[in-house]
Amino acid sequence: MGYGAQPRLREVCEGCGKTLHCCQNCHHFDHDISRECTLKGTQWIGSRDAQNYCEDFEMTDSVRKEKEEKVSKAQSAFQSLWEK
């Protein structure tokens, strides 16, 4: 797979043949928000599993995502202490 675990634009999965450079494989993809992208100002991309040319694409990293979620939960818990 690409350089530094980043897939090239037209690279496909050897196992299933699907494109790797798509929203669903991006670190910034979040199905729980309306535009499904955590980055502000990105272009709308219709099909989230189709190849795209987003310059902000970063291949998802489960370890990084887990750490960010822990930090976010801790920040929320800390802020809720002061909201009472």
C-alpha positions in Angstrom: 0.0 0.0 0.0 1.2 3.6 -0.8 4.0 5.5 0.9 3.7 5.8 4.7 0.5 3.7 4.8 -1.2 6.3 2.6 -2.8 4.7 -0.5 -2.2 6.2 -3.9 -5.3 7.7 -5.6 -6.2 4.7 -7.7 -4.9 2.0 -5.4 -7.4 -0.9 -4.6 -7.6 -3.5 -1.9 -5.9 -6.7 -3.0 -8.5 -8.8 -1.1 -11.8 -7.2 -2.3 -10.9 -4.9 -5.2 -12.5 -1.8 -3.6 -10.8 1.6 -3.8 -8.7 2.5 -0.8 -8.7 6.3 -1.3 -12.4 6.9 -0.2 -14.2 8.7 2.6 -15.0 5.6 4.5 -11.3 4.8 4.8 -10.4 8.3 5.9 -9.4 9.3 9.5 -11.7 12.3 9.2 -14.8 10.3 8.3 -17.5 10.3 11.0 -20.8 8.7 10.1 -22.5 10.3 13.1 -22.2 13.9 11.8 -24.3 15.4 9.0 -21.6 15.9 6.3 -19.7 12.9 7.6 -16.4 14.8 7.6 -14.8 16.3 10.7 -12.8 18.8 8.6 -14.4 22.2 8.0 -14.6 23.5 4.4 -14.1 20.2 2.6 -16.0 19.6 -0.6 -19.2 17.5 -0.6 -18.5 14.0 -1.9 -21.6 12.0 -2.8 -20.6 8.4 -2.6 -18.5 7.7 0.5 -17.2 4.4 -0.7 -16.1 5.6 -4.2 -12.6 6.9 -5.1 -12.2 10.6 -4.5 -9.5 13.2 -4.9 -9.7 14.9 -1.5 -6.3 16.4 -0.6 -7.0 16.1 3.1 -7.4 12.3 3.0 -5.6 10.4 5.7 -5.9 6.7 5.9 -7.7 5.7 9.1 -5.6 4.6 12.0 -7.5 2.7 14.7 -4.9 3.4 17.4 -4.9 7.1 16.7 -8.7 7.3 16.5 -9.0 5.4 19.9 -6.6 7.9 21.5 -8.5 10.9 20.1 -11.8 9.5 21.4 -10.3 9.0 24.9 -9.1 12.6 24.9 -12.4 13.9 23.7 -14.3 11.9 26.4 -12.0 13.2 29.1 -12.4 16.8 28.0 -16.2 16.4 27.9 -16.2 14.9 31.4 -13.9 17.7 32.7 -16.1 20.4 31.2 -19.3 18.8 32.6 -17.8 19.3 36.1 -18.1 23.1 35.7 -21.5 23.1 34.0 -23.5 22.0 37.1 
